[in-house]
C-alpha cells in the first residue's frame, strides 16, 4: 500500500467530475476521504449539462452525464470519475469498473415550494421535474397536477421556482444536503415517492487495472468503498438491468441493508402517465443482492403482464 501512496506524490490522483456546483461538492467529498493521498479534481462540462431544453430521455439518456467522464479515464487523462450513481446506466463503458461506492446520503425526494406534502398542493399546481419516475409518481397520486420539464443544475432549478415559473419542484434531498443549502423543503416519504435506484449514492469509476498506476488507483479507492451502500445499489441496479430500465421507463428501486445482514428491496414500475403501477417487496441475504434484484424485477413484470407494460 505504501508504494501505491508514493506514486501519487509525483503525480496526484486525478478525479474527473462534472463541472456543476453539486458535482464539485461531491468530488470534494471523495477527495477528503482519500486524504492524505495527493489528489486533484478535473471539472468537465458534459453534454447533459449543456442541453437544457429537453428531457434526458429525449436528449439521449443518462449517458449524457457519464460518457465524457468515461472517455477521460479510458484515455488516461483522468484516473477516476465521480458520478451520482443514479445517473449511471445499468451498463457502462467496457474496460471500466466501479472501484468504490461512498456511504449513502439521504435517498428521499424533496418537495420545494412551501408545501408539506403532495396532498397539500393546490389543484392544478405546476410542478417541475426532469425525472420520468417523479412525473409518473406525481400523476399517480395527483392526476390533476401539471408536471412541467425542469432541467439544469440545482441552483438554476431553485431560481426558476423562486421566479414563479413553478408552484413546486422535486429535487433530491441528497443534493440539497451536500450543497448545504439553507432552503426549506419537505422530504417525501418512500411509501408515496419511492426513490430511484442508487439515489443518494456516489460511485467512483476507474479504468480496469492494467499497469502500475491503474492498479494503485484501484487499491487506494477500494479502501473507501462502503460495503453496505455497494450491496444496496447492487440490488437496486439489478432491478433496472432486468427490466432494461431507461430514462423512458418510470422505475423505483430502494434496498435497505439491515443490521441482521439481510437486504430488504422495494421496487415499483409505472406507466409514464401514472395511471397504472405495480409494486413489490422482497428480502434475502446480502450475498444474493444481484439475484434479489433480478427476482423482484421478474415478479414485477409478471404482475404487469409482460414487457409491453414498459413500452
C-alpha positions as CSV (number, residue, x, y, z in Angstrom):
1,X,0.0,0.0,0.0
2,X,2.9,2.4,0.8
3,X,4.0,2.0,-2.8
4,X,0.5,2.8,-4.0
5,X,0.6,6.0,-1.9
6,X,4.0,7.1,-3.1
7,X,3.1,7.0,-6.8
8,X,0.7,9.9,-6.2
9,X,3.3,12.1,-4.6
10,X,4.9,12.5,-8.0
11,X,1.6,12.7,-10.0
12,X,-1.6,13.3,-8.0
13,X,-4.6,11.1,-8.4
14,X,-6.8,12.8,-11.0
15,X,-10.6,12.8,-10.2
16,X,-12.8,13.7,-13.2
17,X,-16.1,15.4,-12.2
18,X,-19.0,17.2,-13.9
19,X,-18.4,21.0,-13.5
20,X,-21.7,21.8,-11.7
21,X,-21.5,23.1,-8.2
22,X,-23.1,19.9,-6.8
23,X,-20.8,17.6,-8.7
24,X,-17.8,19.5,-7.5
25,X,-19.0,19.3,-3.9
26,X,-19.3,15.5,-4.4
27,X,-15.8,15.4,-5.8
28,X,-14.6,17.2,-2.7
29,X,-16.2,14.5,-0.6
30,X,-14.2,11.8,-2.4
31,X,-11.0,13.9,-2.2
32,X,-11.4,14.3,1.6
33,X,-11.9,10.5,2.0
34,X,-8.7,9.9,0.1
35,X,-6.5,12.0,2.4
36,X,-3.5,12.0,2.8
37,X,-3.2,10.9,-0.8
38,X,-2.5,13.8,-3.2
39,X,-5.4,14.4,-5.5
40,X,-6.7,16.9,-8.0
41,X,-10.2,17.5,-9.4
42,X,-10.7,17.9,-13.1
43,X,-14.0,19.6,-13.9
44,X,-15.6,18.6,-17.2
45,X,-18.8,20.1,-18.7
46,X,-20.8,17.2,-20.1
47,X,-23.3,17.2,-23.0
48,X,-26.0,16.6,-20.4
49,X,-25.1,19.9,-18.7
50,X,-25.3,21.8,-21.9
51,X,-28.6,20.5,-23.2
52,X,-31.4,22.0,-21.1
53,X,-34.4,22.3,-23.4
54,X,-35.3,18.6,-23.5
55,X,-35.7,15.8,-21.0
56,X,-32.8,13.4,-20.5
57,X,-34.9,10.7,-22.3
58,X,-35.3,12.8,-25.4
59,X,-31.8,14.2,-25.4
60,X,-30.1,10.8,-25.2
61,X,-30.5,9.2,-21.8
62,X,-28.4,9.0,-18.6
63,X,-25.2,8.6,-20.5
64,X,-25.2,12.3,-21.3
65,X,-23.7,12.9,-17.9
66,X,-21.3,10.0,-18.0
67,X,-19.8,9.3,-21.4
68,X,-17.3,12.2,-21.4
69,X,-16.0,11.3,-18.0
70,X,-15.6,7.7,-19.1
71,X,-13.6,8.8,-22.1
72,X,-11.3,10.8,-19.8
73,X,-10.5,7.7,-17.7
74,X,-10.2,5.4,-20.7
75,X,-7.8,7.8,-22.4
76,X,-5.7,8.1,-19.2
77,X,-6.4,11.8,-18.9
78,X,-8.1,11.1,-15.5
79,X,-7.6,8.3,-13.1
80,X,-11.2,8.1,-11.8
81,X,-14.6,9.6,-12.5
82,X,-17.1,10.6,-9.8
83,X,-20.8,10.1,-10.5
84,X,-24.1,10.4,-8.8
85,X,-24.8,6.7,-9.2
86,X,-28.5,7.2,-10.1
87,X,-27.2,8.9,-13.3
88,X,-25.3,5.8,-14.4
89,X,-26.8,3.5,-17.0
90,X,-27.0,-0.2,-16.0
91,X,-24.1,-1.0,-18.3
92,X,-21.2,1.3,-18.6
93,X,-18.1,1.5,-20.8
94,X,-16.1,-1.7,-21.4
95,X,-12.7,-1.6,-19.8
96,X,-14.1,0.3,-16.7
97,X,-15.4,-0.7,-13.3
98,X,-16.7,0.7,-10.1
99,X,-13.9,0.9,-7.5
100,X,-15.9,2.4,-4.7
101,X,-19.4,3.4,-3.6
102,X,-19.4,6.0,-0.8
103,X,-21.6,5.9,2.3
104,X,-25.0,6.9,1.2
105,X,-26.7,10.2,1.8
106,X,-30.4,10.6,2.4
107,X,-32.1,8.9,-0.6
108,X,-35.5,10.6,-0.4
109,X,-37.1,13.1,-2.8
110,X,-37.7,16.6,-1.6
111,X,-40.7,18.9,-2.3
112,X,-39.8,22.5,-2.5
113,X,-42.3,25.4,-2.7
114,X,-43.7,25.7,0.8
115,X,-46.0,22.6,0.8
116,X,-45.6,19.9,3.4
117,X,-46.8,17.0,1.1
118,X,-48.2,16.2,-2.3
119,X,-51.7,16.3,-0.8
120,X,-51.2,20.0,0.1
121,X,-50.5,21.1,-3.4
122,X,-53.4,23.1,-4.8
123,X,-55.5,21.6,-7.6
124,X,-53.8,22.1,-11.0
125,X,-50.5,23.1,-9.4
126,X,-47.4,23.4,-11.8
127,X,-44.7,21.0,-10.5
128,X,-41.2,20.9,-12.1
129,X,-39.1,17.8,-12.6
130,X,-36.9,16.2,-15.3
131,X,-37.5,12.6,-14.0
132,X,-39.9,10.3,-15.7
133,X,-40.2,8.4,-12.3
134,X,-41.1,11.5,-10.4
135,X,-43.5,12.6,-13.1
136,X,-45.3,9.3,-13.1
137,X,-45.5,9.1,-9.3
138,X,-46.8,12.7,-9.1
139,X,-49.6,11.9,-11.7
140,X,-50.2,8.5,-10.0
141,X,-51.1,10.3,-6.7
142,X,-52.4,13.6,-8.2
143,X,-53.6,13.3,-11.8
144,X,-54.8,16.9,-11.6
145,X,-51.2,18.3,-11.4
146,X,-49.5,19.9,-14.4
147,X,-46.0,18.4,-14.5
148,X,-43.6,20.5,-16.5
149,X,-40.0,19.9,-17.5
150,X,-37.3,21.3,-15.2
151,X,-33.7,20.9,-16.3
152,X,-30.4,22.4,-15.2
153,X,-28.3,22.4,-12.0
154,X,-29.9,22.6,-8.6
155,X,-29.3,26.4,-8.2
156,X,-30.9,27.1,-11.6
157,X,-33.9,25.0,-10.7
158,X,-34.4,26.7,-7.4
159,X,-34.1,30.1,-9.1
160,X,-36.9,29.1,-11.5
161,X,-39.1,28.1,-8.6
162,X,-38.4,31.5,-6.9
163,X,-39.2,33.3,-10.1
164,X,-42.7,31.8,-10.1
165,X,-42.2,29.5,-13.1
166,X,-43.4,26.6,-10.9
167,X,-45.6,26.2,-7.9
168,X,-43.3,23.5,-6.6
169,X,-40.4,21.4,-7.7
170,X,-39.0,18.0,-6.8
171,X,-35.3,17.6,-6.1
172,X,-33.1,15.0,-4.3
173,X,-32.6,15.5,-0.5
174,X,-29.0,14.3,-1.0
175,X,-28.2,17.1,-3.4
176,X,-29.6,19.8,-1.1
177,X,-27.7,18.4,1.9
178,X,-24.4,18.1,0.0
179,X,-24.7,21.7,-1.2
180,X,-25.5,22.8,2.4
181,X,-28.4,25.0,1.1
182,X,-30.4,26.9,3.6
183,X,-33.8,26.4,1.9
184,X,-37.0,24.9,3.3
185,X,-38.1,21.6,1.8
186,X,-40.3,18.7,2.8
187,X,-38.8,15.2,2.5
188,X,-41.3,12.9,0.8
189,X,-42.0,9.5,2.4
190,X,-40.9,6.4,0.5
191,X,-44.4,5.0,0.6
192,X,-45.6,7.9,-1.5
193,X,-42.4,8.6,-3.6
194,X,-40.3,5.5,-3.8
195,X,-36.8,6.6,-4.9
196,X,-34.7,5.9,-7.9
197,X,-32.2,3.1,-7.9
198,X,-28.9,4.3,-6.3
199,X,-30.3,7.7,-5.3
200,X,-28.1,9.3,-2.7
201,X,-25.1,7.1,-3.7
202,X,-21.8,8.3,-5.2
203,X,-19.8,6.0,-7.4
204,X,-16.1,6.2,-8.3
205,X,-15.4,4.6,-11.7
206,X,-12.0,3.7,-12.9
207,X,-10.3,2.0,-15.9
208,X,-9.8,-1.7,-15.2
209,X,-6.3,-2.1,-13.7
210,X,-3.7,-2.9,-16.4
211,X,-0.4,-1.3,-15.2
212,X,1.2,0.0,-12.0
213,X,-0.7,3.3,-11.9
214,X,-4.1,1.9,-12.6
215,X,-3.5,-0.9,-10.0
216,X,-2.5,1.7,-7.5
217,X,-5.7,3.8,-8.3
218,X,-7.8,0.7,-7.7
219,X,-6.0,-0.2,-4.4
220,X,-6.5,3.2,-2.8
221,X,-10.1,3.7,-4.0
222,X,-11.1,0.2,-2.7
223,X,-10.2,1.4,0.8
224,X,-13.0,4.0,0.7
225,X,-15.7,1.6,-0.6
226,X,-18.8,1.3,1.7
227,X,-19.9,-2.4,1.6
228,X,-23.4,-1.5,2.9
229,X,-24.0,1.1,0.2
230,X,-22.5,-1.1,-2.5
231,X,-24.8,-4.0,-1.6
232,X,-27.9,-1.8,-1.7
233,X,-27.1,-0.3,-5.1
234,X,-26.2,-3.7,-6.5
235,X,-29.7,-5.0,-5.7
236,X,-31.4,-1.8,-7.0
237,X,-29.4,-1.7,-10.2
238,X,-30.2,-5.4,-10.8
239,X,-33.9,-4.5,-10.9
240,X,-33.1,-1.9,-13.6
241,X,-30.9,-4.2,-15.5
242,X,-33.6,-7.0,-15.6
243,X,-36.3,-4.5,-16.6
244,X,-34.0,-2.9,-19.1
245,X,-34.7,0.4,-17.4
246,X,-34.0,3.6,-19.4
247,X,-34.8,7.2,-18.9
248,X,-38.1,6.5,-20.7
249,X,-39.2,3.9,-18.0
250,X,-40.6,5.0,-14.6
251,X,-38.9,2.6,-12.2
252,X,-38.2,3.0,-8.5
253,X,-35.9,0.7,-6.5
254,X,-34.6,1.0,-3.0
255,X,-32.8,-1.6,-0.8
256,X,-32.1,-1.3,2.9
257,X,-29.2,-3.3,4.3
258,X,-30.3,-4.2,7.8
259,X,-28.1,-4.9,10.9
260,X,-29.2,-8.6,10.6
261,X,-27.3,-8.9,7.3
262,X,-30.5,-9.0,5.2
263,X,-31.4,-6.8,2.3
264,X,-35.0,-5.6,2.0
265,X,-35.7,-4.4,-1.5
266,X,-38.7,-2.4,-2.6
267,X,-39.4,-1.7,-6.3
268,X,-42.1,-0.2,-8.4
269,X,-42.9,0.2,-12.1
270,X,-45.4,2.7,-13.5
271,X,-46.8,3.8,-16.8
272,X,-45.4,7.3,-17.8
273,X,-48.8,8.9,-17.1
274,X,-49.1,7.2,-13.7
275,X,-52.4,5.6,-14.5
276,X,-51.1,2.1,-13.7
277,X,-48.5,0.8,-11.3
278,X,-47.1,-2.3,-9.7
279,X,-45.1,-2.6,-6.5
280,X,-43.4,-5.4,-4.7
281,X,-41.0,-6.1,-1.8
282,X,-38.5,-8.9,-1.3
283,X,-35.9,-9.8,1.4
284,X,-32.9,-12.0,1.3
285,X,-29.2,-12.4,2.1
286,X,-26.9,-9.5,1.2
287,X,-24.8,-12.1,-0.6
288,X,-27.6,-12.5,-3.0
289,X,-28.1,-8.8,-3.8
290,X,-28.0,-9.1,-7.6
291,X,-30.2,-12.2,-7.6
292,X,-32.8,-10.5,-5.4
293,X,-33.0,-7.6,-7.8
294,X,-33.4,-9.9,-10.8
295,X,-36.1,-11.9,-8.9
296,X,-38.0,-8.8,-7.9
297,X,-37.8,-7.4,-11.5
298,X,-39.2,-10.7,-12.9
299,X,-42.1,-10.6,-10.3
300,X,-43.0,-7.1,-11.3
301,X,-43.1,-8.0,-15.0
302,X,-45.4,-10.9,-14.2
303,X,-47.7,-8.6,-12.3
304,X,-47.7,-6.1,-15.1
305,X,-48.5,-8.8,-17.7
306,X,-45.2,-8.7,-19.6
307,X,-42.7,-6.3,-21.1
308,X,-45.4,-4.5,-23.1
309,X,-46.1,-2.6,-19.9
310,X,-42.7,-0.9,-20.1
311,X,-43.1,0.3,-23.7
